[in-house]
Amino acid sequence: RAEAGQPAGSSASSGTDFGDGNLVACCPPEEEEEGDTFEKLAELPVERSERRPTCSRCSRPEKVCLCPFLPVNPLNVSTCLYIVQHPAEENRVLRTVPLLAACLPEDKCKVLIGRRFSEDRYPELAAVCRSPQTLILYPGAEAANLEELTLDHSDSPYNVVIIDGTWSQAKDMFYRNSIFRLPKQN
Ligand SMILES: [Zn+2]
């Protein structure tokens, strides 16, 4: 059961979020996930905002721009985030990655869009996944609770791989890309 061992507060029916490991649904469905009720619900338009002016920093419609709530300067973090984003997620209205990217230094937040991440095509990502200092945010059966994890800060900084998509998209990406099963799951 993929739902087992997920972090507290997360829900098996949703996609990926960042702050607390929760997953957020609402993504246009795609051919691989027919029959998923949550995908069907996600099909309902959340907001028809594509033609409205959007903020260039947080990518949200200007009326609901969140920039006043974001730090003015990028946060000084040592951890590097690798966000592997399902292509459908890129066009969603409720975009969380631009918010995250707006808060972090450019070299600490890398967004890779796609479904298949082979070692050949993504050698850098594969090398990151092989590092013992890399964790992947995925609530699978083998996942450890982040709070219970003993982190070794004496070595190089940690990398965190985050799969951004609905729950079923994230599950598909996790199981079809062997490199994502190399890091410790959290
Ligand atoms: Zn903004």
Residues whose N, C-alpha, C, O or C-beta is under 5 A from the ligand:
A	BS01	ZN	C55 R57 C58 C65 L66 C67
